[in-house]
Amino acid sequence: MKTKYENAVGEKSAAQGAERLVCPFCGSRDAESVLTKTIARPGGDLPFRLLRCVHCDLVRTEPRLPPDALAFFYGDEYWGAIQDVDPDWIRRDQRYRTAFLDRFRDSGSILDVGCGLGFFLRALDPNRWDRYGVEPMPLPHREAARALGSDRVVHAPLAAAALPSARFDIVTFWDSLEHMPDPRAELQEARRILRPGGLILIALPNFGGYQARHFGEDWYHLSLPHHLYHFTPATLKRLLDSCGFRVRVLEDRAGPDHYHALKHSVLNRMTRLHGARGGRLRYYAAKPFLHPWEWISTRWGGGSSLQVCAEAVARDEAGSGPQ
């Protein structure tokens, strides 16, 4: 019997010859190539392209692997530490997310979409927050449900979870929206389940930032084939506007995350150009200069990630398409 990866490789040629995807934002098939990258895996390589819609500028990954083939790339190692994680470490690890949330609300009902192992929800005070998550992947769903309660984590994508309308004060997408096949549908569903004046918080890679532009296929946050869409501040804002949200804050997120991405982007570039051993030697020679490079590049060209707070607006104020 073939493994999911072997099936993915076997489907590669058919996927490459498939009809070009429709842009989920504006519905156009017209797109220009931005970048190509081949993912090397045992059994065969998988080539991917990034295409920019010529009408709305949203960048997408093609070909799109079917769900069972894509699941191969979300193996156990993708999720890192799973069981018996120290609660203090979780709170420290999630501090940048909880601090962003605290800028806008300090209590209420909250849903984390694509909650993974549930670390963000586990970092919140249960006396202040009524915590729920949705997670379609089996392994992280099991662990999140174990930690938070089986009635607190739905094993499904958001669109299939059938949650009540106007149920939540906050909906979060922490590094998850870029993984979803139809981000517009996900945001529209988030709008439906938010109460009037509810907030959506999003963090995702900044395809318009310095690191994305400078490193290209070596950019750490490119993360193919996991990331199906690649947002700039402009495309993310237009998408939110069209789904019934008014952006309150849209900003670069620098700090440890930006430095971590820079380190791995440099290592990826050096390894690709000079091989594993030579690349690592050059990386360690360059490492002392990365902190000042991080500071300059962030201020010059933007951080590697974006974080957004947007408010659900009245139905008669919501947009219906690209701005």
C-alpha positions as CSV (number, residue, x, y, z in Angstrom):
1,M,0.0,0.0,0.0
2,K,1.3,3.4,-0.9
3,T,2.0,6.0,1.8
4,K,0.3,9.4,1.8
5,Y,3.6,10.9,0.7
6,E,4.0,8.4,-2.2
7,N,0.4,9.3,-3.2
8,A,1.4,13.0,-3.1
9,V,4.3,12.4,-5.4
10,G,2.2,10.3,-7.7
11,E,-0.4,13.0,-7.9
12,K,2.3,15.7,-8.6
13,S,2.1,15.6,-12.4
14,A,-1.7,15.6,-12.4
15,A,-1.8,18.5,-10.0
16,Q,0.7,20.5,-12.1
17,G,-1.4,20.1,-15.2
18,A,-4.7,20.9,-13.4
19,E,-6.7,24.0,-14.2
20,R,-5.4,27.1,-12.4
21,L,-7.2,27.8,-9.1
22,V,-9.7,30.6,-8.8
23,C,-8.7,33.4,-6.5
24,P,-10.9,33.1,-3.4
25,F,-11.0,36.8,-2.9
26,C,-11.9,38.2,-6.4
27,G,-12.7,35.1,-8.4
28,S,-10.1,35.6,-11.1
29,R,-7.9,32.9,-12.6
30,D,-5.4,35.5,-14.0
31,A,-2.1,35.3,-12.1
32,E,1.6,36.0,-12.5
33,S,4.4,33.8,-11.2
34,V,6.2,35.3,-8.2
35,L,8.5,32.4,-7.0
36,T,9.2,28.7,-7.5
37,K,10.4,26.3,-5.0
38,T,11.0,22.5,-5.0
39,I,10.4,20.5,-1.8
40,A,12.9,17.6,-1.6
41,R,11.4,14.5,0.0
42,P,12.2,10.8,-0.1
43,G,10.4,9.2,-3.1
44,G,10.5,12.3,-5.3
45,D,10.6,16.1,-5.3
46,L,7.5,18.3,-5.2
47,P,7.7,21.6,-7.2
48,F,5.5,24.5,-6.2
49,R,4.8,28.0,-7.5
50,L,3.6,31.2,-5.9
51,L,1.2,33.0,-8.1
52,R,0.0,36.6,-7.5
53,C,-3.6,37.4,-8.7
54,V,-3.3,40.2,-11.2
55,H,-6.6,41.8,-10.0
56,C,-6.3,41.8,-6.2
57,D,-2.6,40.9,-5.6
58,L,-3.4,38.0,-3.3
59,V,-0.6,35.4,-3.5
60,R,-1.4,31.7,-3.4
61,T,0.5,28.4,-3.6
62,E,0.0,26.0,-6.5
63,P,-0.5,23.1,-7.1
64,R,-2.8,22.5,-4.2
65,L,-2.3,19.0,-2.7
66,P,-5.4,17.1,-1.8
67,P,-6.0,16.9,2.0
68,D,-4.8,13.3,2.5
69,A,-1.5,14.1,0.7
70,L,-1.1,17.4,2.6
71,A,-1.6,15.6,5.9
72,F,1.8,13.9,5.3
73,F,3.5,17.3,5.9
74,Y,1.8,17.7,9.3
75,G,3.4,14.7,10.9
76,D,4.2,14.4,14.6
77,E,7.4,16.3,14.3
78,Y,5.6,19.3,12.9
79,W,3.9,19.9,16.3
80,G,7.0,19.7,18.4
81,A,6.5,19.1,22.2
82,I,3.2,17.4,22.8
83,Q,2.7,16.1,26.3
84,D,3.7,17.1,29.8
85,V,4.6,20.7,28.8
86,D,5.3,22.9,31.8
87,P,2.4,25.5,32.2
88,D,4.9,28.2,33.0
89,W,6.7,27.6,29.8
90,I,3.4,27.7,27.9
91,R,2.6,31.1,29.4
92,R,6.0,32.5,28.5
93,D,5.8,31.0,25.0
94,Q,2.4,32.5,24.4
95,R,3.1,35.9,26.0
96,Y,3.2,37.8,22.8
97,R,-0.3,36.6,21.9
98,T,-1.8,37.0,25.3
99,A,-0.3,40.5,25.6
100,F,-1.8,41.5,22.2
101,L,-5.2,40.2,23.3
102,D,-4.9,42.2,26.6
103,R,-4.6,45.4,24.6
104,F,-8.2,45.1,23.6
105,R,-10.1,42.8,26.0
106,D,-9.5,41.3,29.4
107,S,-12.3,38.8,29.6
108,G,-15.1,37.1,27.6
109,S,-15.8,34.2,25.4
110,I,-13.0,33.3,23.0
111,L,-12.5,30.8,20.1
112,D,-9.1,30.0,18.7
113,V,-9.3,28.7,15.1
114,G,-6.7,26.2,14.3
115,C,-5.8,26.0,17.9
116,G,-3.1,23.3,17.5
117,L,-2.1,21.8,20.8
118,G,-4.2,24.4,22.6
119,F,-1.2,26.4,24.0
120,F,-2.7,29.8,23.5
121,L,-6.0,28.8,25.2
122,R,-4.1,27.1,28.0
123,A,-2.1,30.3,28.6
124,L,-5.4,32.2,29.3
125,D,-6.9,32.6,32.8
126,P,-10.0,30.3,32.9
127,N,-11.5,32.6,35.5
128,R,-11.5,35.5,32.9
129,W,-11.9,33.6,29.6
130,D,-14.5,31.1,28.4
131,R,-12.1,29.1,26.2
132,Y,-12.9,27.2,23.0
133,G,-11.0,25.9,20.0
134,V,-11.4,24.2,16.6
135,E,-8.7,22.0,15.2
136,P,-9.1,19.7,12.2
137,M,-5.9,17.7,12.6
138,P,-6.3,14.5,14.7
139,L,-3.1,14.6,16.8
140,P,-3.2,18.2,18.0
141,H,-7.0,18.0,18.5
142,R,-6.5,15.1,20.8
143,E,-3.9,16.9,22.9
144,A,-5.9,20.1,23.1
145,A,-9.0,18.3,24.1
146,R,-7.1,16.4,26.7
147,A,-5.8,19.6,28.3
148,L,-9.0,21.8,27.9
149,G,-11.8,19.3,27.8
150,S,-13.4,17.4,25.0
151,D,-16.4,19.7,25.0
152,R,-14.1,22.7,24.5
153,V,-12.3,21.7,21.3
154,V,-14.2,20.8,18.1
155,H,-12.5,18.3,15.7
156,A,-13.4,20.1,12.5
157,P,-12.5,23.1,10.3
158,L,-14.4,26.3,11.4
159,A,-16.8,26.2,8.5
160,A,-17.9,22.6,9.4
161,A,-18.1,23.2,13.2
162,A,-21.7,24.5,13.1
163,L,-21.1,26.9,16.0
164,P,-24.0,29.2,17.1
165,S,-24.3,32.7,15.6
166,A,-23.2,35.6,17.8
167,R,-21.6,33.2,20.3
168,F,-18.1,34.7,20.9
169,D,-16.5,38.0,21.9
170,I,-13.2,37.2,20.3
171,V,-12.1,34.9,17.5
172,T,-8.4,34.3,16.9
173,F,-6.4,33.0,14.0
174,W,-2.8,32.6,15.3
175,D,-0.6,31.5,12.4
176,S,-3.5,29.5,10.9
177,L,-5.3,31.6,8.3
178,E,-2.5,31.1,5.8
179,H,-3.0,27.3,6.1
180,M,-6.7,27.4,5.1
181,P,-8.0,26.5,1.6
182,D,-10.5,29.4,1.6
183,P,-9.5,32.2,3.9
184,R,-12.5,34.4,2.8
185,A,-15.0,31.7,3.8
186,E,-13.2,31.3,7.2
187,L,-13.4,35.0,7.9
188,Q,-17.0,35.2,6.9
189,E,-17.8,32.3,9.3
190,A,-15.8,34.1,12.0
191,R,-18.0,37.2,11.4
192,R,-21.1,35.1,11.8
193,I,-20.2,33.7,15.2
194,L,-19.0,37.0,16.6
195,R,-21.2,39.1,18.8
196,P,-21.9,42.7,17.8
197,G,-18.7,44.6,18.4
198,G,-16.7,41.4,18.6
199,L,-13.0,41.3,17.6
200,I,-10.9,39.1,15.4
201,L,-7.2,38.8,16.1
202,I,-4.8,37.5,13.5
203,A,-1.1,36.8,13.3
204,L,0.6,35.5,10.1
205,P,3.7,35.9,8.0
206,N,4.3,39.2,6.3
207,F,4.8,38.5,2.6
208,G,5.4,42.3,2.1
209,G,8.2,42.5,4.6
210,Y,12.0,42.7,4.1
211,Q,12.7,39.0,4.9
212,A,10.2,37.7,2.3
213,R,11.6,40.1,-0.4
214,H,15.2,39.5,0.4
215,F,15.3,35.7,1.0
216,G,12.7,34.5,-1.5
217,E,12.6,30.7,-1.6
218,D,14.8,30.6,1.5
219,W,12.5,32.7,3.7
220,Y,11.8,30.7,6.9
221,H,8.1,31.7,7.0
222,L,7.4,30.6,3.4
223,S,6.8,27.1,4.8
224,L,5.7,25.2,1.7
225,P,3.5,23.4,1.3
226,H,1.8,24.3,4.6
227,H,1.1,27.9,3.7
228,L,-1.5,28.1,0.9
229,Y,-1.8,31.9,0.9
230,H,0.8,34.7,1.5
231,F,-0.5,38.0,2.7
232,T,0.8,41.6,2.6
233,P,-0.7,44.3,4.9
234,A,-2.7,45.6,1.9
235,T,-4.2,42.2,0.8
236,L,-5.0,41.3,4.4
237,K,-6.8,44.6,5.1
238,R,-8.8,44.3,1.8
239,L,-9.9,40.8,2.7
240,L,-11.0,41.8,6.2
241,D,-12.9,44.8,4.9
242,S,-14.8,42.7,2.4
243,C,-15.7,40.1,5.1
244,G,-17.4,42.6,7.4
245,F,-14.5,43.8,9.6
246,R,-13.0,47.2,10.3
247,V,-9.3,47.1,11.0
248,R,-8.3,48.7,14.3
249,V,-4.6,47.7,14.4
250,L,-2.4,46.3,11.7
251,E,1.3,46.2,12.6
252,D,4.5,44.4,12.1
253,R,5.6,42.1,14.9
254,A,9.3,42.2,15.5
255,G,11.3,40.9,18.5
256,P,12.2,37.3,19.1
257,D,9.9,35.9,16.4
258,H,11.5,38.2,13.8
259,Y,15.1,37.3,14.9
260,H,14.2,33.6,14.9
261,A,12.9,33.8,11.3
262,L,16.0,35.8,10.2
263,K,18.4,33.2,11.7
264,H,16.7,30.3,9.9
265,S,16.3,32.3,6.7
266,V,20.1,32.9,6.6
267,L,20.7,29.2,7.5
268,N,18.4,28.1,4.7
269,R,20.2,30.4,2.2
270,M,23.7,29.3,3.2
271,T,22.8,25.6,3.2
272,R,21.2,25.8,-0.2
273,L,24.1,27.6,-1.7
274,H,27.0,25.8,0.1
275,G,25.7,22.5,1.3
276,A,25.0,21.3,4.8
277,R,28.5,21.6,6.3
278,G,29.7,24.6,4.4
279,G,26.4,26.4,4.9
280,R,26.5,25.9,8.7
281,L,30.1,27.2,8.9
282,R,29.1,30.4,7.0
283,Y,25.9,30.7,9.1
284,Y,27.9,30.7,12.4
285,A,30.4,33.2,10.9
286,A,27.5,35.5,10.1
287,K,25.5,35.0,13.3
288,P,27.2,37.8,15.4
289,F,25.9,40.3,12.8
290,L,22.3,39.1,12.8
291,H,21.0,41.2,15.7
292,P,22.0,44.5,14.1
293,W,20.8,43.2,10.7
294,E,17.4,42.4,12.4
295,W,17.1,45.9,13.9
296,I,18.0,47.7,10.6
297,S,15.9,45.4,8.3
298,T,12.8,45.7,10.5
299,R,12.8,49.5,10.5
300,W,13.8,49.6,6.8
301,G,11.5,47.0,5.3
302,G,9.0,45.7,7.9
303,G,8.9,42.7,10.2
304,S,8.6,39.1,9.2
305,S,5.1,38.8,10.8
306,L,1.8,40.8,10.9
307,Q,-0.6,41.0,13.8
308,V,-4.1,42.4,13.3
309,C,-7.1,43.4,15.5
310,A,-10.3,44.0,13.5
311,E,-13.8,44.7,14.7
312,A,-17.0,43.1,13.4
313,V,-19.1,45.9,11.8
314,A,-22.9,46.1,11.3
315,R,-24.1,44.1,8.4
316,D,-25.2,47.1,6.4
317,E,-21.6,48.5,6.7
318,A,-19.8,45.4,5.5
319,G,-18.2,45.3,2.1
320,S,-19.0,42.7,-0.5
321,G,-15.8,42.3,-2.5
322,P,-12.3,43.7,-3.3
323,Q,-11.8,47.3,-2.5
